[in-house]
Amino acid sequence: MNAIQQWRKASRSNAATNCVEIRRDMSAVRDSKNPDGPALRFTDAKALTTFVSALRSH
């Protein structure tokens, strides 16, 4: 699997590139409009899950 395939968009995302992508093997998220830009990385999967849960609650 190459690096591009490891990033995943949300299942509710349409074909547009305006969304957040997640990469579980790195516990990271990034902006799909800027795939070569910075990624927000977490110390572990639990920290990423907590972050995503907090976003969903707002």
C-alpha positions as CSV (number, residue, x, y, z in Angstrom):
1,M,0.0,0.0,0.0
2,N,1.5,3.4,-1.0
3,A,1.4,6.5,1.2
4,I,-1.6,8.0,-0.7
5,Q,-3.7,4.9,-0.2
6,Q,-3.0,4.9,3.6
7,W,-4.9,8.2,4.0
8,R,-8.7,7.8,4.2
9,K,-11.5,10.3,3.8
10,A,-14.6,10.2,6.0
11,S,-17.3,7.8,4.7
12,R,-19.7,10.7,4.5
13,S,-17.4,12.7,2.2
14,N,-18.3,13.1,-1.4
15,A,-15.9,13.1,-4.3
16,A,-14.8,16.7,-3.5
17,T,-11.4,17.2,-1.9
18,N,-12.7,19.5,0.9
19,C,-12.5,17.2,3.9
20,V,-10.3,15.9,6.6
21,E,-8.4,12.7,6.0
22,I,-7.2,10.2,8.7
23,R,-4.2,7.8,8.8
24,R,-4.5,5.3,11.6
25,D,-1.0,3.8,11.3
26,M,0.4,7.3,12.2
27,S,-2.5,8.5,14.4
28,A,-2.7,11.6,12.2
29,V,-5.2,13.8,10.4
30,R,-4.6,16.3,7.5
31,D,-6.5,18.6,5.2
32,S,-7.2,16.9,1.9
33,K,-6.9,20.1,0.0
34,N,-3.2,20.2,1.0
35,P,-1.9,16.6,1.1
36,D,1.7,17.7,1.1
37,G,1.1,20.1,3.9
38,P,1.3,19.5,7.6
39,A,-0.5,16.7,9.4
40,L,-1.7,16.8,13.0
41,R,-0.1,13.8,14.7
42,F,-1.1,12.2,18.0
43,T,1.0,10.2,20.5
44,D,-1.2,7.2,20.0
45,A,-4.6,5.9,18.6
46,K,-6.4,6.7,21.9
47,A,-5.4,10.4,21.7
48,L,-6.6,10.5,18.1
49,T,-9.9,8.8,19.0
50,T,-10.4,11.3,21.8
51,F,-9.8,14.2,19.4
52,V,-12.2,12.9,16.8
53,S,-14.9,12.3,19.5
54,A,-14.5,15.9,20.7
55,L,-14.9,17.3,17.2
56,R,-18.1,15.2,16.7
57,S,-19.6,16.5,19.9
58,H,-19.3,20.2,18.7
